[in-house]
Amino acid sequence: MTASADIAVLDDALTEATAFVRDRAVALDKCQTDVRVDIAEFGRLGLLGAGLGDTGIGGIVTAVEQIAGESLAAAFSLWAQRMTIEYVARAPEPIRAAHLDELVSGRRIGVTAMAAALKHLAGLGDLPLVGAPTPAGYRVSGPIAWASNVFPEALIVFPFRDETGRGYVACTGTDSAGVAAAPCPNLLALGATSSTSLRFTDVAVPDGLVITADLAGFCAGIRATFLLVQSAFCVGIARRALEESEALLRGLGEQFRGDFDALASTRDDVRARLHTQAAAPADADGAALLEVRLDAARLAVEATRLEFVLRGGAGYALSGATNRRLREAAFLPIQSPSEGQLRWELSQYR
């Protein structure tokens, strides 16, 4: 199949996926369903493995951006699934053979618990999971402060350290002995993502489930994708909010045209940087990656607030899409890496 044919197939699949998510967005927001249905559909359409292993990640960035315009919950879980796929794709062959096809097809859900590793490597704390060596591998104990897609029989990819402080990445199932998930808290707009904390108590991690003993090298390889696909769902919700806002710049709404124009200019700039970096993520400068992630999250918060103000009283109704986007975007400044972490990391480049 030619490159142009590949793009056409991806476009058709994304059009179908977007319509699927659009029809389910309200039910997801009300937690009448959950994102496993969406992930299975993304897998059926071939979106989960789009461009996997290519030098560029423009396909998955575009997909996440577009899906986020319909539901951040679906786009967020798509990000988590794709990152789990990225991790497993870099694993030794036995792990790939056991798990990759199920993840890419959407038959198995993936849980990314790697935020603690990126925070640790930035110099902001130790890894909370600790592995004690055994003849066959490790016994891992400790907390995972936050993870999403925590569904039964999902695959968790997580970092841990041994007693010397050396960092590893490994995988296990949510149903493994010693893995306990806290009850999911009530969340603004993201309840359908099954996001919660986990605790490991002497979880057996045989050598065959260790993805790498080089935590720093592994994270260097996935960091750009991690940040850029996050940036994509920030840009996606911001674009949709600004599209809705533009139609409301009449009457009293004219008073906000300057605000809209400024945000539209920021949208164009952030989106251009996002897609430039997605075309060659390995070449992206570390500070530039952090800047696009920070700017995208800020843009989403400001764009959804503008839509809310322009919509007026109707935007206050929980059942409306404007209200949902405002609640969805409220999560972005605290998602790991949080706005505080991003600012701190950027300060180290100056």
N, C-alpha and C positions, 0 to 999 in steps of 0.2 A: 504494500500500500504506500502511495506517495505521501509526502509531508502534507500537501494540500488536502488530500483525502483524509488523512488523520485529523486535521483541523476541522474539516467538515463533519466528520463523525462526532468529534468532541462537541462541536457547536450544537448538533442535533440532540445529543445526550443532555447537554446543559439546558437547552430549551425545555426538554421534557422534565428534567429534574426541578427546574425552577417552577414550572406549573404545578408539579406534585407538591412541593413545599408550600407554595402559595395557598393551595387548597387546604393544607393542614396547619397553617400558622396559628390560627385561633385556637384549635384544639390543643396544639403544643403549649401555647401560652396558658391555657386553663388546666394543663396536666391531665387532659382527658386521653392522651396518648403519650408516647415517649419517642425519643429520637432513634431507637433501634429500627423502627419502620423506615425512617428516612435513610439511615445508613445502608440498610438492605437494598433500598431502591437505588442509591448511589452506586452500590456495588453491581447491581444488575445492569446499570447503564454504562459501566466501565469508567466511572469518574474517579473512584478511589485510587486507582493505579495510574492515572493519567500522567504520562511523562516520567514515571518512576525510573530513576537511574539516568535520566538525561542531564545534560549540563545546565539546562535552564528549567525553571519551575513555573513558567508563565501559564501553563494550562491549569494547574491546580490553584494558582493564585486567582486567575480569572473566575474559576468555578466557585471558589469560596466567596469572592467579592460579590458575585451575582446572587448566590444563595442568601447571603447576609441581607440583601435588600428585601427579602421576603420574610426571613426569620433568623435572628442572630442565634437562637438556640440550635437550629439545624446546622448553621455554618460553624458554630463553635464546636459541635460534636464532630462535624466533618473534619475540622482541623485536628482534633484529638485523635480521630481514627487515622488520618493520613500521617500524623507524626509517629504513631505506633508502627505503621507500615514502614516509614522511613527507618526507624530503629531496627526493625526485624530484617529489612533488606540489607542492612550492614552487618548482620550477625553471621556466625559460622553456618555452613551449609545445613547441618542437621536441624538447627533452629528455623532456618528459612523453609526447609522442606516440611517441617511440622506445622508451621503457622502462617506463612506468608499468603498462600492462596486463600485460606479461610478469611484472612483480614481483608485482602483486596476484593474478594467477592462480597464482603459484607455479611458473610455467614457467622463470623465471630466478631465481637466488639473489641476494640482496643482502648486501653486506658494509658494515657501518658502521665507518668509521675516523675518527670525529669526536671521540673522547675527548680527543685531543691539543688540539683546538680549545677545548673546555670548560676544560681545564687551563690552557691559555695565557691565556684570557680571565679566569681567576681570578687571574692574576698569578703563575703557577707555572712559567714557562718559555716559551721561544720555540717557534714551530711548527717541527718538524724537517724538513718538506718545503719545498723552496725552488724557485720557478719562475723560470727565465730567459726573458725575453720573446723571441718570434720574430715574424716578420711575420704568422703565422697564429694565434698564441696563446702557448703557453709550453712549455718543456722542464723537466719537474719531476724533481728528484732528492732522495733522502734516505730515511730509514727510517720505517716504521710499526711501532712497538714491538709492537703486539698488535692482532689483528683476528680475527673469527670468521666462519664460513660461507665460508672461503676455498677455494672449490671451482672447478674449471675453468669458464671462461666466466661467472663471477659478475660482478656490477656493483659496483665499489667507489666509495663516496662518501667524499671525503677533503678535508681543509683543506690549504692551502699558503700561503706568503707570497712576495711578489716581493722584488726586491732593495732596495726602499724599506721593507719591513716590512709593507706592506698585505696583509691577509688575504683569501683567496678560498675558495670551495668549488667542487669540480669532481667529475667522475666519469670512470671509465675501466674497462676490463675486466681481470679477472685474467689474461687471455691477451694483453693488449696488449704490444707490444715494449717491453722495458725493465723490466717488472714481474716481480720474482722473489720467490717465496714460499719461506721456509725450510721444511725438513721439519717436519711437525707433531710436537711433543714428546709424550711419554706424559704424560697428565694424569689427575688424580683425577676420575673420573666424567664428564668432559666431552670425552673423546677423539673422540666422534662429531660434535662441532661443528666440526671442522676449524679449530681455532684455532691461530694461529701469527703470526710476524712477517713483514713484507714489506720489500723494498727497491726503490725506484724509481731507475732510472738513465736520465736523459734521456728520460723518458716524454713523448711528444708529447701535449699537451692543447690541442687547437684551441679557439678562442673558443666554438665551438658546444657544447662540453662543460663550459663554466664555468657553474655554477648561480647563483653570485652573487659580486659583488666587495665585498659588505658582510658580512664574516664575523661581526662583532659583532651586527648586526641579525638575521642568519639564526639564529645560535645562541640569541639571546633568544627567537626564535619557536618553537624546537624543544626548548628546555631542559626545560620542565615535562614534556612527553611523555617525553623521554629518561629523566628521573629517576623519574617515576611508573610507567612500565611496568617499569622495573627493580625498583621497590619492590613491584610486583605479584607478580613471581616470588619475591621474598623472602617475602612474606606467604603465598603459595600453599604453599611447602614447609613453612613454619612451621605453618600450619593443619593440614596433613596429619600432621606429626609429633605435634602435640598431640592430634589425634583418635586416633592410635595409642596415645599415652601414656595417655590417659584410660581406655582399656580395660585397662591394666596396673596401675592403682592398687589393687592388692589384695595381701594377704600383706605381704611386705617392701616392696612398692610403696607401701603406705600411708604410709611414711616420707617420701615425696616429694609428698604431696598439697599441702602449702604451696607448694612450688616450682611445681607444676602450676597451682595457682590464681593465683599471681602472673603466670605467663607467659600464662595464658588471659586475664587482665585486660589485660595489655599487648597481646595479639593483638587484642582487641576495640577497644582505643583506637587502635592503629596502623591497623587496617583501616578504622575509621570515618573517620580523617583522610585516608587514601588515597582512599577513594571520594568524600569531600566535595571534595577537590582535583581529582579526575578529572572531576567534574561540571562544573567551570569552571576548567580549568588556567590560563587566561590571567589569572585573578584571584588565583591562589595567591601568597602571600608567598614571597620568595626563601628566607628562613631556614626557613619552614615546609616547603618542598619538601626542603631538605637534611635537616631533622630527621626527616621521615617516611622518607626513604631510609636514613638512618643507623640509625634505630630498627628499621626492617624487617629490615635485614641482621643486626643484633645479635640480634633476636628469632629469626631463622632458625637462627643458630648455637646459641643457648641451647636452643631447642625440639628441635632434632635431637640435641643432646647428652643432653637429658633422656630422649628416646625410647630412645637407645642404652643409657643406664644402666638404664632400666626393662626393656628387653628382655633384658639379661644376656648370657650367653655366646652366645646365638643371634644377637645383634646384631653379633658379631665376625665372622661368616661373610660373606665377600665377596658371596655369592650373594643375600643378603637385602636387602629394600627398606630396612630400617632402616639397614644399613651404607651403602647407596647414598646415602640422604639425608644421612647424616653427611658423606660425602665430597663430595657436591654443595655442601652449605652451607659447607664449608671454603674454597670459592672466593670467597664473597661479601665478606669483609673486604678482599680485595685487588683485586676487580674495580674498574675505573675508573668513577666516582671512588672511590678506595680509602677505607677508614675514616680514614686519616691525612689525605687531602685533604678529606673531608667535615668532619672536626673543625676543620681549619685554616680552611676557608671559613666555617664557623659562627662561629669566633672573631672574624671580621672584622665580624660584626653586633653584637658586644657591646661 
